[in-house]
Amino acid sequence: MTTLIHIEDDPLWACHVRELLTAWPEFRLLGTAATGASGLAHCRALSPHIVLLDMRLPDQTGAELIDQLGAVRPPPRILLLTSCAGDGVLARSEREPVAGMIWKTMNLNRELREALSAVARGHRHFSPEALQALRRFRAAPGSYVKLLTTRELEALPHFVKGRIDGEVASALGCASATAHAHRKNVMQKLGVHSLAELQDWALRNDVFDIPRPAPPCAASWLDL
């Protein structure tokens, strides 16, 4: 039996997925987490085979959580179940430990079981809509992943979060002057002139979603 944890802050989608999985005997849902921190803690404690992950969470970005889940031992395979398909999501979906991506559509009843079965067998699975979006993303000459260097891409999330040059330099292991040069190049290439414009660009492109405030009464973990 393949075990799963679903990290999703929308209670309607969480309930729908729970109902679907209950009817499929080859899968066992260990629980649903409404925040990235809660989901990560339970992945460390329960070692699921697969994490079903929404990319927009109230406490952190999906990209950050993917990296943290990749450090869990043994690492779970990640299937993205999301409604956002900007450049950032598409770019991150092509790298481990992400094993596939499907979107929140009316076809979920059929696509989810097919996707989970493929991922459980060690394969990668992308829905037809996700594959079409990936083809457009790869072909676009102005995609940010083609405009920025590898080092600039590493620095980008730090800039989006408003970190100063010294903090970025410490995170990247470089000099402050180098971090400043990366910042100048990134903003020039993206055509932005301030932190507010950079954060607006990031939100519009689903690059590094700026976390939203958590709802005061949201449940962080639902045991099943």
TORLO-609158 format. One line per field, with one value per residue (C-alpha): residue number from 1; z, y, x. Coordinates in steps of 0.5 Angstrom, whole numbers. Layout:
BEGIN
num <- c(NUM / ...);
zz <- c(Z / ...);
yy <- c(Y / ...);
xx <- c(X / ...);
END
This chain:
BEGIN
num <- c(1 / 2 / 3 / 4 / 5 / 6 / 7 / 8 / 9 / 10 / 11 / 12 / 13 / 14 / 15 / 16 / 17 / 18 / 19 / 20 / 21 / 22 / 23 / 24 / 25 / 26 / 27 / 28 / 29 / 30 / 31 / 32 / 33 / 34 / 35 / 36 / 37 / 38 / 39 / 40 / 41 / 42 / 43 / 44 / 45 / 46 / 47 / 48 / 49 / 50 / 51 / 52 / 53 / 54 / 55 / 56 / 57 / 58 / 59 / 60 / 61 / 62 / 63 / 64 / 65 / 66 / 67 / 68 / 69 / 70 / 71 / 72 / 73 / 74 / 75 / 76 / 77 / 78 / 79 / 80 / 81 / 82 / 83 / 84 / 85 / 86 / 87 / 88 / 89 / 90 / 91 / 92 / 93 / 94 / 95 / 96 / 97 / 98 / 99 / 100 / 101 / 102 / 103 / 104 / 105 / 106 / 107 / 108 / 109 / 110 / 111 / 112 / 113 / 114 / 115 / 116 / 117 / 118 / 119 / 120 / 121 / 122 / 123 / 124 / 125 / 126 / 127 / 128 / 129 / 130 / 131 / 132 / 133 / 134 / 135 / 136 / 137 / 138 / 139 / 140 / 141 / 142 / 143 / 144 / 145 / 146 / 147 / 148 / 149 / 150 / 151 / 152 / 153 / 154 / 155 / 156 / 157 / 158 / 159 / 160 / 161 / 162 / 163 / 164 / 165 / 166 / 167 / 168 / 169 / 170 / 171 / 172 / 173 / 174 / 175 / 176 / 177 / 178 / 179 / 180 / 181 / 182 / 183 / 184 / 185 / 186 / 187 / 188 / 189 / 190 / 191 / 192 / 193 / 194 / 195 / 196 / 197 / 198 / 199 / 200 / 201 / 202 / 203 / 204 / 205 / 206 / 207 / 208 / 209 / 210 / 211 / 212 / 213 / 214 / 215 / 216 / 217 / 218 / 219 / 220 / 221 / 222 / 223 / 224);
zz <- c(0 / -2 / 4 / 3 / 6 / 3 / 4 / 2 / 6 / 2 / 6 / 0 / -4 / 2 / 3 / -4 / -4 / 2 / 0 / -7 / -3 / 1 / -4 / -7 / -3 / -6 / -2 / 5 / 7 / 13 / 14 / 11 / 13 / 12 / 13 / 10 / 17 / 20 / 13 / 14 / 21 / 20 / 14 / 18 / 23 / 19 / 12 / 7 / 0 / -3 / -2 / -5 / -5 / -7 / -9 / -5 / 3 / 8 / 12 / 6 / -1 / -5 / -7 / 0 / 2 / -4 / -2 / 5 / 3 / -1 / 5 / 9 / 10 / 6 / 2 / -1 / -8 / -9 / -14 / -15 / -15 / -16 / -19 / -21 / -27 / -27 / -30 / -23 / -21 / -28 / -27 / -21 / -23 / -28 / -22 / -16 / -12 / -16 / -20 / -23 / -23 / -24 / -24 / -20 / -25 / -26 / -29 / -22 / -20 / -26 / -27 / -19 / -19 / -25 / -23 / -16 / -19 / -24 / -18 / -14 / -19 / -20 / -26 / -27 / -29 / -32 / -34 / -41 / -39 / -35 / -41 / -46 / -41 / -40 / -48 / -48 / -42 / -45 / -52 / -49 / -51 / -45 / -40 / -33 / -33 / -39 / -38 / -31 / -30 / -25 / -19 / -21 / -20 / -13 / -11 / -14 / -8 / -3 / -7 / -7 / 0 / 1 / 4 / 4 / 1 / 7 / 8 / 1 / 1 / 7 / 4 / -2 / 0 / -4 / -2 / -1 / -7 / -11 / -8 / -10 / -17 / -18 / -15 / -20 / -26 / -24 / -23 / -30 / -34 / -31 / -32 / -25 / -21 / -14 / -9 / -9 / -17 / -16 / -11 / -16 / -22 / -17 / -15 / -23 / -25 / -19 / -18 / -11 / -8 / -2 / 4 / 6 / 13 / 16 / 18 / 25 / 26 / 21 / 23 / 22 / 22 / 21 / 23 / 19);
yy <- c(0 / 7 / 12 / 19 / 26 / 32 / 39 / 44 / 50 / 50 / 45 / 44 / 41 / 37 / 34 / 32 / 29 / 25 / 22 / 20 / 17 / 13 / 9 / 7 / 1 / 2 / 8 / 10 / 18 / 19 / 26 / 33 / 39 / 46 / 49 / 48 / 47 / 42 / 38 / 38 / 36 / 30 / 28 / 27 / 23 / 19 / 18 / 18 / 15 / 21 / 28 / 31 / 39 / 45 / 51 / 56 / 56 / 61 / 60 / 59 / 58 / 52 / 52 / 53 / 47 / 42 / 44 / 42 / 36 / 34 / 33 / 29 / 22 / 18 / 23 / 23 / 23 / 30 / 30 / 38 / 39 / 46 / 51 / 56 / 55 / 61 / 60 / 59 / 53 / 50 / 51 / 48 / 42 / 39 / 38 / 33 / 31 / 33 / 27 / 30 / 36 / 36 / 41 / 42 / 41 / 37 / 31 / 30 / 24 / 20 / 24 / 24 / 16 / 15 / 20 / 17 / 10 / 12 / 16 / 10 / 6 / 11 / 14 / 22 / 24 / 31 / 32 / 34 / 41 / 41 / 38 / 44 / 49 / 46 / 46 / 54 / 55 / 52 / 55 / 62 / 66 / 71 / 66 / 69 / 62 / 64 / 71 / 70 / 66 / 60 / 65 / 70 / 65 / 63 / 70 / 71 / 69 / 73 / 79 / 78 / 77 / 84 / 81 / 86 / 85 / 82 / 77 / 75 / 74 / 70 / 65 / 65 / 65 / 71 / 78 / 83 / 87 / 81 / 80 / 87 / 86 / 80 / 85 / 90 / 85 / 81 / 88 / 90 / 84 / 83 / 91 / 93 / 98 / 97 / 92 / 93 / 92 / 86 / 83 / 84 / 81 / 75 / 74 / 75 / 70 / 65 / 65 / 65 / 67 / 71 / 68 / 70 / 71 / 65 / 65 / 65 / 59 / 55 / 48 / 46 / 38 / 33 / 26 / 21);
xx <- c(0 / 2 / 2 / 1 / 1 / -3 / -1 / -7 / -10 / -16 / -21 / -26 / -20 / -17 / -24 / -25 / -18 / -19 / -26 / -23 / -17 / -22 / -25 / -18 / -15 / -8 / -7 / -7 / -8 / -4 / -7 / -8 / -4 / -6 / 1 / 8 / 11 / 6 / 6 / 14 / 14 / 9 / 13 / 19 / 15 / 11 / 15 / 10 / 12 / 8 / 7 / 1 / 3 / -1 / 4 / 1 / 1 / 0 / 6 / 12 / 13 / 12 / 19 / 22 / 18 / 20 / 27 / 26 / 22 / 28 / 32 / 27 / 30 / 28 / 25 / 18 / 16 / 12 / 6 / 4 / -3 / -4 / -8 / -2 / 2 / 7 / 14 / 16 / 12 / 13 / 21 / 21 / 16 / 22 / 27 / 27 / 24 / 18 / 15 / 10 / 4 / -3 / -8 / -14 / -20 / -26 / -22 / -19 / -23 / -19 / -13 / -11 / -11 / -7 / -2 / -1 / 0 / 5 / 9 / 8 / 12 / 17 / 15 / 14 / 7 / 4 / -3 / -4 / -5 / 1 / 5 / 2 / 4 / 11 / 12 / 10 / 15 / 21 / 20 / 19 / 25 / 24 / 23 / 26 / 30 / 33 / 35 / 38 / 45 / 45 / 48 / 42 / 37 / 40 / 40 / 33 / 28 / 33 / 32 / 24 / 24 / 27 / 34 / 40 / 46 / 50 / 44 / 44 / 52 / 52 / 47 / 50 / 57 / 60 / 62 / 57 / 59 / 58 / 51 / 50 / 52 / 47 / 41 / 43 / 43 / 37 / 33 / 36 / 34 / 27 / 26 / 24 / 26 / 24 / 23 / 15 / 16 / 20 / 15 / 9 / 13 / 14 / 7 / 4 / 9 / 8 / 16 / 16 / 10 / 10 / 7 / 0 / -2 / -5 / -12 / -13 / -17 / -14 / -13 / -6 / -7 / -13 / -11 / -15);
END
